Amino acid sequence: MTAYFIRRLFLVIPTFFGITIMVFTITRFVPGGPIERIIAQAQQMQNSMGGNSMDQQSQPLSEDQIEELKKYYGFDKPVLVSYFLWLGKVLRGDLGVSTRYYDPVWNMIKERIPISLYFGMISMLLVYGVCIPLGIIKAIKHKTAFDNISSVIVFIGYAIPGWVVGVLMLVMLASYWELFPLGGFVSDDFEDFTLLQKAGDIIWHTVLPLIAYMVGSFTVMTFLMKNTLMDNLASDYVRTAIAKGLPFRKAVFRHALRNSLIPIATHFGNNISVILTGSFLIEKVFNINGMGLLGYESVVERDYPVVMGILVISSLLLLIGNILSDICVAIVDPRVQFR
């Protein structure tokens, strides 16, 4: 098993190269980059100053100025050369400088990681802490009133996207009834609060975004747990154990439950990247300055260094998460042998 995981770790390297070089190449050919934005800003300034020359209006910068801009942003070299220059900086811990804010990319990401981790960790703990017991109860009480009513509620939550739930909660609970804030992570006068007031203020701002975060994954995990447990309860080994006199509760928790956790374990590692990157739509709705919102704004503004910086972190987390999923499966199911 150790040799298997070592090989998986080595496979992270070419996979990472493939992901990053593909996205890096796309950023070189997608229109609307930093040079085009500077040209458009110069054009607007020229128009506001009342320029009359059609040639000047169509191209406010000279060829020499454009070449200097290409050299500054690294667009004067072939794609592969630029990629390996960028990769060399990444290996030294330098993710570059934002083309929009002119701040180091790592500093911008580092400021937002705690917020995304806060929401991601809490939502993951709640999803696993609620979905697994709820799925077990729904499997045991299949086709009862509890199962039917909870299924309707869960399916309604699944049918509505999380950001739509966020908008509805903002309209009803924040704007109309004013029970919660309209957005943000903390209040404007947060620094003047006591420690207890600060904790209460963060919780107050957390409730609505957290519900929006949990809506989709809550449904998937609940029914995955329920359906897998029901399949195992109908298996021969469980029916044989019950026929030999083993109580039903012990048959569930000693035999069927462990095998039912295998699909849950396979999803565990894949959720790591989601914990950090978050949901840009939900963060946009609630004006939470996390990783998701930063990624959304960097794509819209064609801030390619930030896009690539977030891609480096999220792709590494996803690849490592796949390995952790295999480890979780091996822990849950001792029959699994990796060779």
PLY file of the C-alpha trace (Angstrom):
ply
format ascii 1.0
element vertex 339
property float x
property float y
property float z
element edge 338
property int vertex1
property int vertex2
end_header
0.00 0.00 0.00
2.87 2.36 0.77
4.29 1.88 -2.73
0.86 2.66 -4.22
0.57 5.99 -2.43
4.14 6.90 -3.35
3.27 6.32 -7.01
0.14 8.42 -6.59
2.22 11.24 -5.15
4.56 11.10 -8.12
1.55 11.19 -10.48
0.56 14.52 -8.94
3.50 16.17 -10.73
2.54 15.43 -14.39
-1.14 15.97 -13.63
-0.34 19.37 -12.13
1.72 20.24 -15.21
-1.16 19.26 -17.49
-3.75 21.33 -15.61
-1.64 24.45 -15.28
-0.23 24.46 -18.81
-3.71 24.07 -20.30
-5.15 27.00 -18.34
-1.99 29.08 -18.86
-2.29 28.60 -22.63
-5.96 29.60 -22.55
-5.13 32.83 -20.72
-2.70 33.75 -23.49
-5.34 33.53 -26.23
-8.48 34.79 -24.47
-9.17 38.43 -25.47
-9.57 41.19 -22.90
-6.29 40.78 -21.04
-4.33 43.47 -19.16
-2.91 45.03 -22.35
-6.35 45.32 -23.96
-7.66 46.83 -20.72
-4.90 49.46 -20.67
-5.59 50.31 -24.32
-9.31 50.66 -23.56
-8.57 52.94 -20.57
-6.27 55.08 -22.72
-9.00 55.25 -25.35
-11.51 56.45 -22.76
-9.10 59.09 -21.49
-8.48 60.27 -25.05
-12.20 60.52 -25.73
-12.80 62.42 -22.49
-10.09 64.91 -23.50
-11.84 65.51 -26.84
-9.51 63.78 -29.26
-10.57 64.23 -32.89
-8.18 62.00 -34.85
-9.79 58.74 -35.88
-6.37 57.00 -36.04
-5.48 58.12 -32.54
-8.87 57.09 -31.21
-8.58 53.62 -32.72
-5.07 53.11 -31.34
-4.11 55.51 -28.52
-0.79 53.74 -27.80
2.16 53.49 -30.12
3.66 50.19 -31.24
6.69 50.76 -29.00
4.43 51.30 -25.98
2.47 48.13 -26.75
5.71 46.16 -27.09
6.86 47.49 -23.72
3.57 46.39 -22.16
3.93 42.91 -23.70
7.44 42.68 -22.31
6.29 43.83 -18.86
3.45 41.27 -18.67
5.48 38.48 -20.30
3.46 38.31 -23.53
6.50 38.87 -25.75
7.71 35.26 -25.41
6.28 31.97 -26.73
3.68 30.27 -24.57
5.91 27.42 -23.41
8.77 29.77 -22.53
6.41 32.02 -20.57
4.88 29.00 -18.84
8.21 27.62 -17.60
9.29 31.09 -16.46
6.03 31.34 -14.49
6.46 27.78 -13.16
9.97 28.59 -11.97
8.61 31.50 -9.95
5.85 29.30 -8.50
8.39 26.70 -7.37
10.21 29.52 -5.55
6.96 30.54 -3.84
6.29 33.56 -6.06
2.77 33.55 -7.56
3.32 36.86 -9.33
1.71 40.28 -9.06
-1.92 41.15 -9.79
-2.36 43.01 -13.07
-5.34 44.87 -11.64
-4.36 45.77 -8.06
-0.57 45.43 -8.48
-0.37 43.54 -5.18
1.44 40.21 -4.70
-0.95 37.40 -5.56
-0.01 35.33 -2.51
-0.80 38.23 -0.18
-4.23 38.63 -1.79
-4.94 34.92 -1.46
-3.54 34.71 2.08
-5.94 37.41 3.29
-8.95 35.45 2.07
-7.96 31.90 3.03
-9.13 32.18 6.70
-12.63 33.27 5.63
-13.01 30.46 3.10
-11.61 27.92 5.55
-14.02 29.14 8.23
-17.10 28.59 6.08
-15.73 25.46 4.42
-14.79 23.65 7.63
-18.04 24.48 9.42
-20.20 23.48 6.45
-18.27 20.22 6.02
-18.57 19.32 9.70
-22.30 20.06 9.66
-22.89 18.17 6.42
-21.15 15.01 7.63
-22.44 15.40 11.18
-26.06 15.70 10.08
-26.25 13.79 6.79
-24.80 10.51 8.04
-27.18 10.16 11.04
-30.11 11.43 8.97
-29.35 8.98 6.16
-29.15 6.12 8.67
-32.51 7.04 10.22
-34.14 7.41 6.78
-32.84 3.98 5.73
-34.10 2.29 8.91
-37.48 4.09 8.73
-37.89 3.75 4.97
-41.37 4.70 3.65
-42.51 5.99 7.03
-43.92 9.48 7.54
-40.57 10.74 8.77
-38.80 9.44 5.66
-41.39 10.87 3.26
-41.58 14.31 4.85
-37.81 14.65 5.20
-37.33 13.52 1.58
-39.68 16.24 0.34
-37.84 18.89 2.35
-34.43 17.68 1.24
-35.45 17.46 -2.43
-36.83 21.00 -2.34
-33.48 22.17 -1.02
-31.69 20.23 -3.75
-33.88 21.69 -6.51
-33.05 25.28 -5.56
-29.42 26.40 -6.10
-27.58 27.63 -3.03
-27.16 31.17 -4.33
-30.90 31.40 -5.04
-31.59 30.29 -1.47
-29.17 33.00 -0.38
-31.01 35.68 -2.35
-34.38 34.57 -0.93
-33.04 34.60 2.62
-31.52 38.05 2.11
-34.83 39.41 0.83
-36.98 37.84 3.54
-34.80 37.51 6.63
-32.36 40.39 6.13
-34.23 43.06 4.19
-37.89 42.50 5.11
-37.68 41.19 8.70
-34.17 42.53 9.42
-33.23 39.49 11.47
-29.80 39.11 9.85
-27.31 41.45 8.15
-27.47 42.11 4.41
-23.98 40.75 3.83
-20.34 40.88 4.77
-18.40 38.86 7.28
-18.40 41.34 10.18
-20.09 44.62 11.08
-18.56 48.02 10.33
-17.83 48.72 14.01
-16.46 45.22 14.63
-13.18 46.54 16.08
-15.04 48.36 18.87
-16.76 45.19 20.13
-15.70 43.10 23.09
-14.48 39.55 22.51
-17.91 38.07 23.25
-19.61 40.63 21.01
-17.16 39.86 18.20
-17.96 36.15 18.43
-21.69 36.88 18.36
-21.29 39.24 15.41
-19.39 36.63 13.37
-22.04 34.01 14.14
-24.77 36.50 13.19
-23.10 37.05 9.81
-22.44 33.32 9.36
-25.95 31.84 9.59
-27.38 32.76 6.18
-24.26 32.06 4.06
-23.75 28.76 5.88
-27.28 27.62 5.05
-26.72 28.55 1.40
-23.40 26.64 1.40
-25.01 23.48 2.79
-28.16 23.20 0.68
-26.82 21.23 -2.30
-24.26 18.96 -0.63
-26.64 18.26 2.26
-29.09 16.52 -0.08
-26.49 14.50 -1.98
-24.79 13.18 1.15
-28.07 12.30 2.88
-29.44 10.20 0.04
-26.05 8.65 -0.69
-25.92 7.45 2.92
-29.52 6.25 2.88
-29.41 4.37 -0.43
-26.06 2.72 0.30
-27.21 1.55 3.73
-30.46 0.19 2.29
-28.51 -1.82 -0.29
-26.34 -3.32 2.43
-29.32 -4.08 4.66
-30.78 -6.10 1.79
-27.54 -8.05 1.32
-27.26 -11.72 2.16
-24.66 -11.29 4.89
-26.92 -8.94 6.87
-29.99 -11.14 6.46
-27.95 -14.17 7.50
-26.73 -12.36 10.62
-30.30 -11.42 11.55
-31.51 -14.96 10.85
-28.88 -16.28 13.29
-30.38 -14.13 16.04
-28.33 -10.94 15.84
-30.51 -7.95 16.82
-31.40 -5.62 13.97
-29.67 -2.62 15.57
-26.41 -4.54 15.92
-26.72 -5.80 12.34
-26.98 -2.20 11.17
-24.15 -0.69 13.17
-21.74 -3.68 13.27
-22.07 -4.93 9.70
-24.03 -2.78 7.26
-22.91 0.67 8.39
-19.18 0.22 7.83
-19.67 -0.96 4.25
-22.13 1.87 3.67
-19.51 4.45 4.62
-17.28 3.50 1.68
-18.99 5.84 -0.86
-18.96 8.61 1.76
-15.22 8.06 2.24
-14.55 8.39 -1.49
-16.08 11.88 -1.47
-14.19 13.07 1.60
-10.91 13.97 -0.08
-12.62 15.63 -3.04
-14.29 18.09 -0.68
-10.97 19.55 0.46
-10.59 21.86 -2.53
-14.21 22.98 -2.11
-13.51 23.85 1.53
-10.88 26.38 0.50
-12.15 27.74 -2.80
-15.74 28.08 -1.61
-18.62 29.14 -3.84
-18.13 32.37 -5.78
-21.87 32.83 -6.36
-22.71 32.57 -2.66
-19.80 34.84 -1.71
-20.94 37.30 -4.37
-24.51 37.29 -3.05
-23.44 37.83 0.56
-20.47 40.08 -0.29
-18.03 37.79 1.53
-14.45 38.55 0.58
-13.29 34.94 0.31
-11.43 32.83 -2.22
-14.52 32.22 -4.33
-15.23 35.93 -4.80
-11.55 36.62 -5.52
-11.53 33.93 -8.21
-14.74 35.26 -9.75
-13.46 38.84 -9.90
-10.07 37.77 -11.28
-11.75 35.86 -14.13
-14.09 38.75 -14.95
-11.26 41.30 -14.84
-8.83 38.99 -16.71
-6.40 39.19 -13.79
-4.44 36.19 -15.00
-1.77 36.02 -12.25
-4.53 35.74 -9.63
-6.38 33.17 -11.75
-3.25 31.05 -12.02
-2.44 31.49 -8.33
-5.86 30.22 -7.28
-5.56 27.40 -9.83
-2.24 26.29 -8.31
-3.76 26.02 -4.83
-7.07 24.45 -5.86
-5.51 21.90 -8.24
-2.95 20.78 -5.66
-5.69 20.41 -3.05
-7.83 18.41 -5.46
-4.99 16.06 -6.37
-4.01 15.55 -2.74
-7.68 15.12 -1.88
-7.95 12.21 -4.33
-5.13 10.47 -2.49
-6.83 11.14 0.85
-10.01 9.60 -0.56
-8.11 6.38 -1.25
-6.72 6.44 2.29
-10.22 6.91 3.73
-11.52 3.98 1.68
-8.67 1.79 2.94
-9.46 2.76 6.53
-13.19 2.05 6.19
-12.84 -1.12 4.12
-9.92 -3.35 5.20
-10.56 -5.64 2.19
-9.17 -2.96 -0.11
-5.57 -3.60 -1.12
-3.72 -1.09 -3.29
-1.10 -2.58 -5.54
0 1
1 2
2 3
3 4
4 5
5 6
6 7
7 8
8 9
9 10
10 11
11 12
12 13
13 14
14 15
15 16
16 17
17 18
18 19
19 20
20 21
21 22
22 23
23 24
24 25
25 26
26 27
27 28
28 29
29 30
30 31
31 32
32 33
33 34
34 35
35 36
36 37
37 38
38 39
39 40
40 41
41 42
42 43
43 44
44 45
45 46
46 47
47 48
48 49
49 50
50 51
51 52
52 53
53 54
54 55
55 56
56 57
57 58
58 59
59 60
60 61
61 62
62 63
63 64
64 65
65 66
66 67
67 68
68 69
69 70
70 71
71 72
72 73
73 74
74 75
75 76
76 77
77 78
78 79
79 80
80 81
81 82
82 83
83 84
84 85
85 86
86 87
87 88
88 89
89 90
90 91
91 92
92 93
93 94
94 95
95 96
96 97
97 98
98 99
99 100
100 101
101 102
102 103
103 104
104 105
105 106
106 107
107 108
108 109
109 110
110 111
111 112
112 113
113 114
114 115
115 116
116 117
117 118
118 119
119 120
120 121
121 122
122 123
123 124
124 125
125 126
126 127
127 128
128 129
129 130
130 131
131 132
132 133
133 134
134 135
135 136
136 137
137 138
138 139
139 140
140 141
141 142
142 143
143 144
144 145
145 146
146 147
147 148
148 149
149 150
150 151
151 152
152 153
153 154
154 155
155 156
156 157
157 158
158 159
159 160
160 161
161 162
162 163
163 164
164 165
165 166
166 167
167 168
168 169
169 170
170 171
171 172
172 173
173 174
174 175
175 176
176 177
177 178
178 179
179 180
180 181
181 182
182 183
183 184
184 185
185 186
186 187
187 188
188 189
189 190
190 191
191 192
192 193
193 194
194 195
195 196
196 197
197 198
198 199
199 200
200 201
201 202
202 203
203 204
204 205
205 206
206 207
207 208
208 209
209 210
210 211
211 212
212 213
213 214
214 215
215 216
216 217
217 218
218 219
219 220
220 221
221 222
222 223
223 224
224 225
225 226
226 227
227 228
228 229
229 230
230 231
231 232
232 233
233 234
234 235
235 236
236 237
237 238
238 239
239 240
240 241
241 242
242 243
243 244
244 245
245 246
246 247
247 248
248 249
249 250
250 251
251 252
252 253
253 254
254 255
255 256
256 257
257 258
258 259
259 260
260 261
261 262
262 263
263 264
264 265
265 266
266 267
267 268
268 269
269 270
270 271
271 272
272 273
273 274
274 275
275 276
276 277
277 278
278 279
279 280
280 281
281 282
282 283
283 284
284 285
285 286
286 287
287 288
288 289
289 290
290 291
291 292
292 293
293 294
294 295
295 296
296 297
297 298
298 299
299 300
300 301
301 302
302 303
303 304
304 305
305 306
306 307
307 308
308 309
309 310
310 311
311 312
312 313
313 314
314 315
315 316
316 317
317 318
318 319
319 320
320 321
321 322
322 323
323 324
324 325
325 326
326 327
327 328
328 329
329 330
330 331
331 332
332 333
333 334
334 335
335 336
336 337
337 338
